[in-house]
Amino acid sequence: MEIRITGPARGNWQNYGKLTGNQHHCHLKKGMPTYVAVWSEEKEAITVEVTYADTHEKAPY
């Protein structure tokens, strides 16, 4: 909901990181296994799409 309201860049989230291009990620749970969410943005359509949410080991970055 916060991404929807204030945009995809989440500098106020402790485990957020900007990836290359228009991709972002955030570690959702630390420990073993670590879970991460990856999302991308399209400026023209003002769209944010979550492209991955699973363990860190399988993350596409």
Secondary structure, 3 states (H helix, E strand, C coil): CHHHHHCCCCCCCCCEEECCCCEEEEEEECCCCCEEEEEEEECCCCEEEEEEEEEHHHCCC
